[in-house]
């Protein structure tokens, strides 16, 4: 325990190899972040202002966009500052906060996608009972569940991490991740490990629930042409969003725990931030173009401006 010290600042070393291109990286990242803000905020405003879109599916889509803004705001502003800074450091408290944001964002995304799958299941498989099941109160409860569950879990996780004695302060990442902080611990990490495995099981269950709903959806849609049309219009965007998110987040988690460190740093960085690059930009675009009511509303706005 001689090497134990009180860590007050972490060094983020993931950005070191890209410093020769800092102006280009800063400009492209700022542009991309502004595009994420524009598309997500635009879709949120459209849904809020148009009473015809005050339906569970669109309210859940609004929740997805809000979550995208939450997660990307936890990364991009700090990253932009780091690109322009000579030293990429973050305070101990700031690092724990960023780790909390990253994890809660990812798990909230999966929870909201699970609720959206349940909403589509009710709309297509049990249409006569849809409005009684998916009323305003039930919808509010489900949205609160999708946000508060990961917030509570990762609040406990971050509190446990904050009690650990650390033997280092260097993180091989562009941003703070709870798992990477725990790896620096000199003390026993059993509590953190148990919570980590329990959390994994909770969200694996989310995945099985989504699979179960789509098994019933596909079974129902095979029998009815109208249901097939509804499935193509409302479920395909959800499937694309879900698969994209699962692929990028699982790939990142698997690489973080089992991947080789011999890959070039730029590739490691891309793997690490895929879930902050692709879903937050893709979700508002794919839903905006695919969902007829949203698309018609956007087209209507452009026609009004032309007149």
KOLMI-732287 format. One record per residue (C-alpha): residue in one letter; z, x, y negated. Coordinates in nm, 3 decimals. Layout:
N
resn | c3 | c1 | c2
A | Z | X | Y $
...
END
This chain:
307
resn | c3 | c1 | c2
X | 0.000 | 0.000 | 0.000 $
X | -0.019 | 0.302 | -0.230 $
X | -0.361 | 0.199 | -0.358 $
X | -0.247 | -0.146 | -0.468 $
X | -0.275 | -0.201 | -0.842 $
X | -0.266 | -0.497 | -1.076 $
X | -0.632 | -0.590 | -1.128 $
X | -0.696 | -0.742 | -1.470 $
X | -1.073 | -0.680 | -1.492 $
X | -1.352 | -0.697 | -1.233 $
X | -1.675 | -0.499 | -1.252 $
X | -1.994 | -0.680 | -1.147 $
X | -2.222 | -0.411 | -1.010 $
X | -2.508 | -0.633 | -0.889 $
X | -2.699 | -0.599 | -1.216 $
X | -2.708 | -0.218 | -1.235 $
X | -3.058 | -0.162 | -1.092 $
X | -3.222 | -0.408 | -1.333 $
X | -3.096 | -0.256 | -1.657 $
X | -3.431 | -0.085 | -1.729 $
X | -3.587 | -0.429 | -1.771 $
X | -3.304 | -0.592 | -1.961 $
X | -3.516 | -0.741 | -2.244 $
X | -3.768 | -0.896 | -2.006 $
X | -3.494 | -1.027 | -1.775 $
X | -3.296 | -1.167 | -2.069 $
X | -3.601 | -1.345 | -2.214 $
X | -3.714 | -1.497 | -1.883 $
X | -3.360 | -1.600 | -1.786 $
X | -3.296 | -1.761 | -2.125 $
X | -3.626 | -1.950 | -2.104 $
X | -3.551 | -2.067 | -1.751 $
X | -3.198 | -2.178 | -1.842 $
X | -3.330 | -2.371 | -2.143 $
X | -3.580 | -2.546 | -1.913 $
X | -3.297 | -2.640 | -1.673 $
X | -3.098 | -2.781 | -1.965 $
X | -3.398 | -2.971 | -2.103 $
X | -3.509 | -3.136 | -1.777 $
X | -3.161 | -3.229 | -1.658 $
X | -3.036 | -3.356 | -1.994 $
X | -3.360 | -3.551 | -2.048 $
X | -3.326 | -3.727 | -1.713 $
X | -2.958 | -3.803 | -1.777 $
X | -3.038 | -3.955 | -2.118 $
X | -3.326 | -4.161 | -1.976 $
X | -3.100 | -4.306 | -1.705 $
X | -2.814 | -4.377 | -1.947 $
X | -3.031 | -4.547 | -2.213 $
X | -3.248 | -4.757 | -1.981 $
X | -3.050 | -5.052 | -1.840 $
X | -3.315 | -5.102 | -1.569 $
X | -3.203 | -4.770 | -1.423 $
X | -2.835 | -4.866 | -1.402 $
X | -2.857 | -4.891 | -1.024 $
X | -2.657 | -4.686 | -0.770 $
X | -2.949 | -4.461 | -0.674 $
X | -3.020 | -4.360 | -1.035 $
X | -2.653 | -4.324 | -1.125 $
X | -2.615 | -4.088 | -0.830 $
X | -2.923 | -3.898 | -0.951 $
X | -2.755 | -3.872 | -1.291 $
X | -2.450 | -3.726 | -1.114 $
X | -2.674 | -3.467 | -0.941 $
X | -2.815 | -3.359 | -1.278 $
X | -2.469 | -3.336 | -1.436 $
X | -2.354 | -3.123 | -1.145 $
X | -2.659 | -2.900 | -1.191 $
X | -2.566 | -2.847 | -1.556 $
X | -2.207 | -2.772 | -1.454 $
X | -2.301 | -2.509 | -1.197 $
X | -2.568 | -2.331 | -1.401 $
X | -2.343 | -2.319 | -1.709 $
X | -2.091 | -2.133 | -1.496 $
X | -2.347 | -1.858 | -1.434 $
X | -2.630 | -1.823 | -1.688 $
X | -2.437 | -1.771 | -2.017 $
X | -2.223 | -1.495 | -1.862 $
X | -2.525 | -1.337 | -1.694 $
X | -2.720 | -1.332 | -2.022 $
X | -2.429 | -1.155 | -2.191 $
X | -2.411 | -0.905 | -1.905 $
X | -2.781 | -0.823 | -1.934 $
X | -2.733 | -0.723 | -2.299 $
X | -2.399 | -0.548 | -2.240 $
X | -2.351 | -0.183 | -2.148 $
X | -2.071 | -0.274 | -1.905 $
X | -2.073 | -0.579 | -1.681 $
X | -1.709 | -0.676 | -1.664 $
X | -1.519 | -1.001 | -1.638 $
X | -1.149 | -1.071 | -1.675 $
X | -0.939 | -1.152 | -1.369 $
X | -0.883 | -1.509 | -1.489 $
X | -1.248 | -1.550 | -1.587 $
X | -1.357 | -1.428 | -1.244 $
X | -1.136 | -1.680 | -1.065 $
X | -1.268 | -1.956 | -1.293 $
X | -1.629 | -1.861 | -1.225 $
X | -1.563 | -1.846 | -0.850 $
X | -1.413 | -2.195 | -0.871 $
X | -1.717 | -2.327 | -1.060 $
X | -1.966 | -2.175 | -0.814 $
X | -1.794 | -2.314 | -0.504 $
X | -1.712 | -2.656 | -0.648 $
X | -2.069 | -2.692 | -0.778 $
X | -2.220 | -2.617 | -0.436 $
X | -1.985 | -2.848 | -0.246 $
X | -2.013 | -3.128 | -0.503 $
X | -2.390 | -3.108 | -0.462 $
X | -2.362 | -3.160 | -0.086 $
X | -2.109 | -3.443 | -0.132 $
X | -2.335 | -3.625 | -0.380 $
X | -2.634 | -3.582 | -0.147 $
X | -2.425 | -3.732 | 0.134 $
X | -2.339 | -4.033 | -0.085 $
X | -2.708 | -4.069 | -0.174 $
X | -2.795 | -4.072 | 0.197 $
X | -2.536 | -4.347 | 0.251 $
X | -2.686 | -4.543 | -0.040 $
X | -3.037 | -4.522 | 0.113 $
X | -2.898 | -4.621 | 0.453 $
X | -2.744 | -4.937 | 0.306 $
X | -3.053 | -5.020 | 0.098 $
X | -3.297 | -4.994 | 0.390 $
X | -3.093 | -5.062 | 0.705 $
X | -2.856 | -5.325 | 0.566 $
X | -3.033 | -5.474 | 0.261 $
X | -2.855 | -5.812 | 0.281 $
X | -2.516 | -5.643 | 0.249 $
X | -2.625 | -5.371 | 0.002 $
X | -2.485 | -5.521 | -0.318 $
X | -2.157 | -5.619 | -0.156 $
X | -2.108 | -5.268 | -0.013 $
X | -2.247 | -5.067 | -0.304 $
X | -2.078 | -5.251 | -0.592 $
X | -1.960 | -5.082 | -0.911 $
X | -1.611 | -5.018 | -0.776 $
X | -1.734 | -4.866 | -0.448 $
X | -1.990 | -4.654 | -0.633 $
X | -1.723 | -4.523 | -0.870 $
X | -1.499 | -4.437 | -0.575 $
X | -1.778 | -4.249 | -0.397 $
X | -1.872 | -4.051 | -0.708 $
X | -1.506 | -3.962 | -0.767 $
X | -1.482 | -3.856 | -0.403 $
X | -1.788 | -3.633 | -0.433 $
X | -1.641 | -3.458 | -0.737 $
X | -1.265 | -3.458 | -0.679 $
X | -1.268 | -3.347 | -0.312 $
X | -1.426 | -3.004 | -0.377 $
X | -1.227 | -2.968 | -0.700 $
X | -0.898 | -3.019 | -0.513 $
X | -0.995 | -2.798 | -0.219 $
X | -1.109 | -2.507 | -0.432 $
X | -0.819 | -2.538 | -0.672 $
X | -0.595 | -2.466 | -0.373 $
X | -0.831 | -2.189 | -0.259 $
X | -0.828 | -2.016 | -0.599 $
X | -0.448 | -2.047 | -0.622 $
X | -0.417 | -1.877 | -0.281 $
X | -0.658 | -1.605 | -0.392 $
X | -0.459 | -1.546 | -0.710 $
X | -0.152 | -1.458 | -0.500 $
X | -0.330 | -1.175 | -0.315 $
X | -0.267 | -0.809 | -0.391 $
X | -0.601 | -0.635 | -0.446 $
X | -0.706 | -0.280 | -0.360 $
X | -1.023 | -0.278 | -0.566 $
X | -1.197 | -0.436 | -0.864 $
X | -1.568 | -0.383 | -0.795 $
X | -1.779 | -0.680 | -0.685 $
X | -2.130 | -0.623 | -0.547 $
X | -2.253 | -0.943 | -0.706 $
X | -2.406 | -1.085 | -1.023 $
X | -2.116 | -1.331 | -1.043 $
X | -1.772 | -1.385 | -0.896 $
X | -1.739 | -1.532 | -0.548 $
X | -1.406 | -1.618 | -0.393 $
X | -1.499 | -1.461 | -0.058 $
X | -1.580 | -1.129 | -0.227 $
X | -1.246 | -1.129 | -0.409 $
X | -1.059 | -1.202 | -0.085 $
X | -1.237 | -0.906 | 0.079 $
X | -1.071 | -0.677 | -0.178 $
X | -0.725 | -0.788 | -0.069 $
X | -0.474 | -0.543 | 0.075 $
X | -0.234 | -0.818 | 0.177 $
X | -0.256 | -1.082 | 0.449 $
X | -0.539 | -1.334 | 0.395 $
X | -0.461 | -1.576 | 0.680 $
X | -0.396 | -1.873 | 0.449 $
X | -0.723 | -1.819 | 0.263 $
X | -0.914 | -1.779 | 0.590 $
X | -0.767 | -2.097 | 0.739 $
X | -0.856 | -2.297 | 0.426 $
X | -1.205 | -2.147 | 0.429 $
X | -1.267 | -2.256 | 0.787 $
X | -1.119 | -2.602 | 0.720 $
X | -1.348 | -2.641 | 0.417 $
X | -1.648 | -2.534 | 0.623 $
X | -1.567 | -2.801 | 0.882 $
X | -1.536 | -3.070 | 0.613 $
X | -1.884 | -2.995 | 0.480 $
X | -2.032 | -2.952 | 0.827 $
X | -1.913 | -3.309 | 0.881 $
X | -2.101 | -3.405 | 0.561 $
X | -2.412 | -3.257 | 0.721 $
X | -2.366 | -3.452 | 1.045 $
X | -2.310 | -3.770 | 0.844 $
X | -2.640 | -3.718 | 0.661 $
X | -2.820 | -3.658 | 0.993 $
X | -2.666 | -3.979 | 1.132 $
X | -2.783 | -4.186 | 0.834 $
X | -3.138 | -4.054 | 0.857 $
X | -3.154 | -4.120 | 1.231 $
X | -3.084 | -4.486 | 1.152 $
X | -3.322 | -4.483 | 0.855 $
X | -3.611 | -4.348 | 1.060 $
X | -3.537 | -4.588 | 1.346 $
X | -3.544 | -4.882 | 1.103 $
X | -3.854 | -4.768 | 0.913 $
X | -4.060 | -4.731 | 1.231 $
X | -4.034 | -5.108 | 1.282 $
X | -4.132 | -5.220 | 0.931 $
X | -4.420 | -5.130 | 0.700 $
X | -4.225 | -5.236 | 0.391 $
X | -3.933 | -5.016 | 0.493 $
X | -4.170 | -4.724 | 0.549 $
X | -4.302 | -4.764 | 0.194 $
X | -3.947 | -4.779 | 0.057 $
X | -3.855 | -4.473 | 0.264 $
X | -4.148 | -4.272 | 0.128 $
X | -4.071 | -4.370 | -0.230 $
X | -3.694 | -4.321 | -0.239 $
X | -3.593 | -4.107 | 0.060 $
X | -3.854 | -3.831 | 0.053 $
X | -3.725 | -3.686 | -0.280 $
X | -3.374 | -3.692 | -0.134 $
X | -3.486 | -3.516 | 0.186 $
X | -3.671 | -3.246 | -0.009 $
X | -3.372 | -3.195 | -0.238 $
X | -3.131 | -3.186 | 0.056 $
X | -3.334 | -2.944 | 0.269 $
X | -3.396 | -2.711 | -0.024 $
X | -3.029 | -2.700 | -0.111 $
X | -2.914 | -2.649 | 0.249 $
X | -3.165 | -2.371 | 0.315 $
X | -3.075 | -2.170 | 0.005 $
X | -2.698 | -2.217 | 0.032 $
X | -2.675 | -2.148 | 0.407 $
X | -2.901 | -1.844 | 0.371 $
X | -2.678 | -1.708 | 0.094 $
X | -2.355 | -1.771 | 0.287 $
X | -2.492 | -1.615 | 0.607 $
X | -2.620 | -1.310 | 0.421 $
X | -2.296 | -1.270 | 0.223 $
X | -2.090 | -1.261 | 0.542 $
X | -2.323 | -1.101 | 0.795 $
X | -2.618 | -0.952 | 0.604 $
X | -2.709 | -0.588 | 0.562 $
X | -2.630 | -0.406 | 0.239 $
X | -2.934 | -0.181 | 0.289 $
X | -3.168 | -0.429 | 0.121 $
X | -3.280 | -0.345 | -0.235 $
X | -3.035 | -0.476 | -0.492 $
X | -3.304 | -0.697 | -0.652 $
X | -3.356 | -0.882 | -0.322 $
X | -2.981 | -0.918 | -0.273 $
X | -2.955 | -1.061 | -0.624 $
X | -3.233 | -1.314 | -0.560 $
X | -3.066 | -1.429 | -0.237 $
X | -2.736 | -1.467 | -0.423 $
X | -2.871 | -1.686 | -0.704 $
X | -3.126 | -1.899 | -0.515 $
X | -2.894 | -2.200 | -0.524 $
X | -2.866 | -2.160 | -0.904 $
X | -3.242 | -2.113 | -0.949 $
X | -3.417 | -2.370 | -0.732 $
X | -3.214 | -2.696 | -0.696 $
X | -3.110 | -2.734 | -1.064 $
X | -3.474 | -2.708 | -1.173 $
X | -3.637 | -2.886 | -0.880 $
X | -3.410 | -3.194 | -0.864 $
X | -3.498 | -3.351 | -1.203 $
X | -3.866 | -3.266 | -1.155 $
X | -3.909 | -3.408 | -0.806 $
X | -3.706 | -3.723 | -0.878 $
X | -3.876 | -3.768 | -1.215 $
X | -4.224 | -3.755 | -1.062 $
X | -4.154 | -3.936 | -0.734 $
X | -3.928 | -4.227 | -0.832 $
X | -4.155 | -4.493 | -0.980 $
X | -3.904 | -4.640 | -1.230 $
X | -3.815 | -4.297 | -1.372 $
X | -4.179 | -4.188 | -1.382 $
X | -4.288 | -4.507 | -1.558 $
X | -4.009 | -4.468 | -1.812 $
X | -4.116 | -4.109 | -1.887 $
X | -4.483 | -4.212 | -1.918 $
X | -4.377 | -4.496 | -2.146 $
X | -4.193 | -4.256 | -2.375 $
X | -4.500 | -4.033 | -2.406 $
X | -4.724 | -4.334 | -2.480 $
X | -4.490 | -4.448 | -2.758 $
X | -4.498 | -4.102 | -2.915 $
X | -4.880 | -4.095 | -2.906 $
X | -4.900 | -4.427 | -3.088 $
END
